[in-house]
Amino acid sequence: SSSNSSISSSSTVWMSSSSSSSSSLSSSSSSSNSSSSSSSTVWMSSSSSSINAEKKITPVDPSDYAWFGNSISIDGDYVAVGAPKDEGSPGDGSSYIYHKTGTKTGTWDAGTKIVPSDPEDIARFGYSVSIDGDYMAVGAYGKNEGGTARGCAYIYHRTGTNTWDAGTKIVPSDPENSAFFGTSISINGDYVAVGAYGKDEGGTEIGSGC
């Protein structure tokens, strides 16, 4: 997703309700203008590959310049949306998880808001999100962690219908200032991959992944 001079943003995901139509669908993102609010949109495909049942998702506690929709991930009946500038000024960041409650009507619950147990200014929690099964990973690339913008990531486990535990924080074994660990993140099964584009690795911002 992207934002413009008015700091507005949105994301769009496509969801197929049948395996036959999923190959024709792809993820896309878009930007909006004229306001500082942001949202995400979920579409559902019918078995005939037509797109219908648009559902616009907005946070229950919207705030200016939250960047809701900066990152997004969908798996099964759940959608995770990052808002890395939410939670006050200059913004600790947050993420939201929505559960699909309908079948073909595109109905979703009001969402569950996730914030880190150790919030910090400009941590940018929610800049990256990834959800797979009962687990969600969230990056916070601006978290200082004893230095300056070393970054960290959090893993959350779903304990019920859109209820989640307090999370587990992970940090790199070789932290470095301005490594921005958590800029990108992906979770699949028993593995999590995290990007740290600012890691020097013997040079200057060569970057690394863990």
N, C-alpha and C positions, 0 to 999 in steps of 0.2 A: 504494500500500500504506500501511498505517498501523500504529502501534505503540500498546500500552496501557501501564498503569503498570508492568507487569513487563518492558517493553521487548522484546516479541516481535513478529515480523512475518512475513508471507508474501505471496506474489503468485501469482496464477493466470493462465495464458494458455491460450487455446484454439487448436488448430491443425487445420486441415481438410486431409484428404488428397485431396480432390477439389474442383474448382471449383464443382460443383453444390451442395455443402453449405456452402460458405464464407459465403454470405450470411446463413445462420441462426446464425452463431457470432459471439460478441463477446468482447472482453477484459473481465476483471473482476479485482478484487483483494479480498483478505479478510485479516482479522487473526485471530491465534490468541492463546491465553492460557496461563497457568500455567507458562511457562518463558521463558528468555532466548534460546533458540535460534531460528533462523529458516530458512525454506526457500522454494522456489518449486515450483510444480506445473505440469506440462505435460500436456494432454489431447489425444488424437487423435480426429478424427471419421472414421467409416467412410463409405462411399459412400451409405449409407442415412440419413445424418445422425444416427445414434446416436453417443453419446459413449462412448469406451472407452479402454483402455490408459493409465490414469493413470500418470504418472511423477513422483515427487517428487524434486526436485533439492536437494541440500545441498552445501555446500562441503567439499572434502577436508580442510580445516584449520579447522574451525569454532571461533569464539571468541565469548565473551559480548558482547552488545550491538554486534555487527558491523553490524546492520541489513541483512543479506543479504536481498535482495528488495525493498529500498526503491525501486529502479527496475528496469525490465525491458523488453526489446525483442526481438522475434523476426523473423527474415527467412529464408525457405527452411529449410535444415537447421541453422540456428544460432540459439541463444538467448543473449543477453547479460543478465547480472544484476549490479546494483550493490550494493556493501556499503560505504557511505561512512564507517562508523565502525570498519572493520577495521584491521588492522595496528597493534596496540599501543594504548596509552593516551596521549593522548585520541583517537587514531585518525586515521591519514593517509587511509585509504580504499583500496578496491580494487574490481576488477570481475572477473567470471568469464564465460567463453564456453564454451558446451556445443555439441557437434556430434552430431546425430542419426545413429546408426550402423545402425539398423534401418529396416524399411520400414513395416509396420503394427503393430509390436510395441512402439513407444514406447521403444526402447533408445537411450541417450545415453552419450557417453563421460564420463570423470571430470572433464572440464573443464580449461581453461587459465586460470590466474590472471594478471591484468594489474595491474601497479602502476606508478605514474609513475616516470620516471627521476630526478625531483627531489622526493622525498616531503617533506611538511611537516606538522607537527601541525595538526590541525583543518582540513586542506585540503578534506576531504569529497569526495575523488576517488571517483566512482561514484555521487554523488547523482543524476545523470542519465546515462542511457546510450541510445544509439541505434545500430542496426546496419542496414546496407544493402549487400547484395552482399559485396564483399571489404573493406569498410571499417566501422570502428566509431568512434563519437565518444563521448567521456566528459567530463562536466563536473566541475569542481572549484571550486565557488563560493567556498570559504573560503581559497583560495590567496592569500597576501599580495601576491606579485609586486611587491615594493619599496614596498608601502604596507600597508594593512590590509584584508583580505578583498576585494581587487579582483577576484579570480577569474580562471580560465583554463579552457581546454578542450584536449583531446588527441585527435588523429586517429590511428588504428591501421590498418595495412594487412595483410590476410591474405596470407601468403607460401606457405602449404601447407595441409594438412588440419588446421585448428585451430592453426596456428602463425602468430604475428603479429610484426611488426617492433617496434622500440623506440618508435615513435610520434613524432608531430610536435606540438609545443605551439603553440596559437594564443592570442593575447591581443588585447583591443580596441585600436584606435588611439588611443582617448581614455580611458585608464584613470582610475578614480575610486575612492577609498576607500569600502568598504562597498557597492560596486555589485553584488556577488555574481554576476558574470559566470560563467555555467555552471550556474545553477540549473536551467534547462531546456535541452534540446538535441535537435536532430533532424537526421539526415543523409539525403540522397536524391540519388543520382547524384553530380554534381560540386558539390553545394551543401550547406552546413551552416548551420543557423540556431541561434543561441545567445541565450538570454534573460538579461537582467541587471535584475532587478526593483528593485534598490536604486539604480539610476542616477538622479541628480537631474534632469538635463536641464532646468535652469532653474527647477526647483521643489524639492520634497522627495520623494524616492523615487518619482518619476513612472515610472521604469523605461524600458527600451529593449530592442531586439533587434538583433542583427547578423547 
